[in-house]
Amino acid sequence: MGAVVRFLVPSVFYGPPQSFKIGNPGDFPYGPPTFMADEKIFVFRDRERGFAVASAVCTHLGCTVAYFQDDREFHCPCHGSVFSPTGTVLHGPAPQSLNWFEVTLTRDGQLRVDKDKVVPPTYRLMV
């Protein structure tokens, strides 16, 4: 019976793609980051340093963090974790820093984020 059930239930998890296009560079303003709720990321654009993409998922229990521009900090509303501008845990129950993801420019001129490629917070794409 177990073999029949295993056959009927796929062993592959079909989740959202981990590599996806987010738009053209001109779609993102300089200054405070753009929050993309569906992708759970923040897109930062800086005139001198280019583009960077940070995860909006708290490393404690997966809640969505908010970015506070005045404090330049990420705050988790669920259990109070606070992260520095580079995603380092400042305080709270979060066990590790926020992830930063590779962002590249595609041949058609769009930005592509790859959540399977975690990069240091210093990584930037200059466009």
C-alpha positions in Angstrom: 0.0 0.0 0.0 2.8 2.4 0.9 4.3 2.0 -2.6 1.0 3.0 -4.2 0.7 6.1 -2.0 4.3 7.1 -2.8 3.5 6.7 -6.5 0.5 8.9 -6.3 2.1 11.7 -4.3 5.0 13.4 -6.1 8.3 13.7 -4.3 9.0 17.1 -5.8 7.9 20.3 -4.2 6.6 22.8 -6.8 7.3 26.2 -5.3 7.8 29.6 -6.8 10.8 30.0 -9.1 13.9 31.1 -7.2 15.3 33.1 -10.2 13.1 35.8 -11.6 13.0 39.1 -13.4 12.0 42.2 -11.4 11.9 44.9 -14.1 14.2 47.4 -15.8 16.8 49.4 -13.8 14.8 52.6 -14.5 11.8 51.1 -12.7 13.6 51.5 -9.3 14.2 54.9 -7.7 17.4 56.0 -6.0 17.0 56.3 -2.2 14.9 54.2 0.0 14.5 50.6 -1.1 11.6 49.3 -3.1 9.7 46.5 -1.3 8.4 43.7 -3.6 5.8 41.9 -1.5 5.2 38.9 -3.8 9.0 38.2 -4.0 9.6 39.2 -0.3 12.7 41.3 -1.2 13.9 44.8 -0.9 15.6 46.3 -4.0 18.2 49.0 -3.1 19.5 51.4 -5.7 22.4 53.7 -4.9 24.0 56.2 -7.4 27.5 55.3 -6.4 27.2 51.6 -5.7 24.4 50.3 -7.9 21.8 47.6 -7.1 21.5 45.2 -4.2 18.7 42.9 -3.2 18.0 41.9 0.4 15.6 39.2 1.7 12.5 40.5 3.5 12.2 37.2 5.4 13.2 37.2 9.1 15.5 34.3 9.9 13.7 33.6 13.2 10.3 32.3 12.0 9.9 33.7 8.5 7.9 36.8 9.2 8.2 39.7 6.7 10.4 42.4 8.0 10.0 46.2 7.3 12.7 48.6 6.5 12.8 51.9 8.4 14.7 54.5 6.4 15.1 57.0 9.2 16.8 54.3 11.4 18.3 52.5 8.4 17.2 49.2 10.0 15.1 46.2 9.3 12.5 45.4 12.0 10.5 42.2 12.4 7.0 42.9 13.6 6.5 39.3 14.9 9.1 38.9 17.7 11.1 42.1 17.6 14.3 41.2 15.8 16.2 44.2 14.5 18.7 44.1 11.7 21.4 46.6 10.6 21.5 48.1 7.1 23.7 45.2 6.1 21.2 42.7 7.6 23.3 41.8 10.6 21.2 40.9 13.7 21.3 43.8 16.2 18.9 42.2 18.7 16.1 39.8 19.0 15.6 36.1 18.6 16.7 35.9 14.9 19.5 33.4 14.7 21.3 34.8 11.7 21.6 37.8 9.3 19.2 38.5 6.5 20.2 37.0 3.1 21.3 39.1 0.2 20.8 37.7 -3.3 22.6 38.0 -6.6 21.1 40.5 -9.0 22.2 40.5 -12.7 21.3 42.2 -15.9 19.7 40.0 -18.6 20.3 40.4 -22.3 16.9 42.1 -22.7 18.0 44.8 -20.1 16.0 43.5 -17.1 17.2 42.9 -13.6 17.1 39.2 -12.5 17.3 38.1 -8.9 18.5 34.6 -8.0 17.5 33.5 -4.5 19.6 30.4 -4.8 22.7 32.6 -5.0 23.3 34.2 -1.6 26.0 37.0 -1.8 27.7 39.2 0.8 25.9 42.4 1.7 28.6 44.3 -0.1 27.7 42.8 -3.5 26.4 45.4 -6.0 25.4 45.4 -9.6 26.5 48.5 -11.4 24.3 49.4 -14.4 
